[in-house]
Amino acid sequence: MIAFDEACRRVAANATAFRAERVALDACGDRECFHRGRSMVDGVRPLGNQDSSAQKDLAMADLLIRRRATARALAPGELVEVLAF
């Protein structure tokens, strides 16, 4: 059985860069974080509710936006790292 951290590393190795569409992303803290998102025609859009209890947004997501630890804030249109489902 693969440990969770190893599985995450394998998935992250297949990450792709896309443009964040219409939404700014805050700076990350000391931990890597992932935002649920949707692919759009010309980029990706983070979903509105990132709370762990947001089941509807979780079901709507078709990708994760990966933010590395200590990542700076991003303006709309900047490149983000994406893990597609």
N, C-alpha and C positions, 0 to 999 in steps of 0.2 A: 504494500500500500504506500502511496506517495504522501509524504507529509504536506500539510497545507501550504507552508512557505515555499516548498519546492514546486508545488503545483502553480502557485502564483508567479513564480519566476519563469516557469515554462510558458504560461499565458502571456506574461509581460514581454517575453522575447518576441512575440508576434504582434506587438503594438504598431500602430500606424499613426502618422500625423495628419490631422485635419484642421480646418479652420473652425473656431468657435463662432457660432452665428448669433448675433444680436444680444448676447448676454456676457457680461463681465464675470470673471471668477476671482474670488478673494484669494489672498495669499494663504499658503498652507502653513501650518504650525510645524512642530517637530516630527510629526508622523506623516507618512505617505497617506493620501486619501483618494477615494474614487467617487465620482459623481455619476449618477445615473443620467443617461442622455438618449436622444433620438437622432438618427441620421436624417438630414434634410438634403434638398437638391444641391445646395452649394456649401455644405458644411455640416456641423453638428450643433445641437442645442441641448444644454443641460436642462433637465426637467425641473419644474418649480419646487417641489417638495422633496428634499433630500433626507428627511427624517426616516429612521429605520422602520417606523410604523406605517409609512406611506405605501400601502399595498397597490393602489391604482397606478401610481407613478412607477413602481417597481415592475408591474405587469406591462406597462407601456414602453419601458426601456428596451432598446435593442443594441446598446453599447454602454461601456463605462469610459468616462474621461478620467485618465490617470493623472494625478498631481503628485509629484515627488515631494518628499519632506523639504521644508523651507523654500518651496517654490514661490516666486513673486506673484503679485496680483496680475491678472491678464485682462486686457481690454477686448471688447468684441472684435472679432476678425483675426485675432492672433492664433497661431498654431497651438494645438493641444495634442497630447498623446491619447490615442483611442484604442480600446480593446473591444472589438465587435463580437457579438454573440453568434 
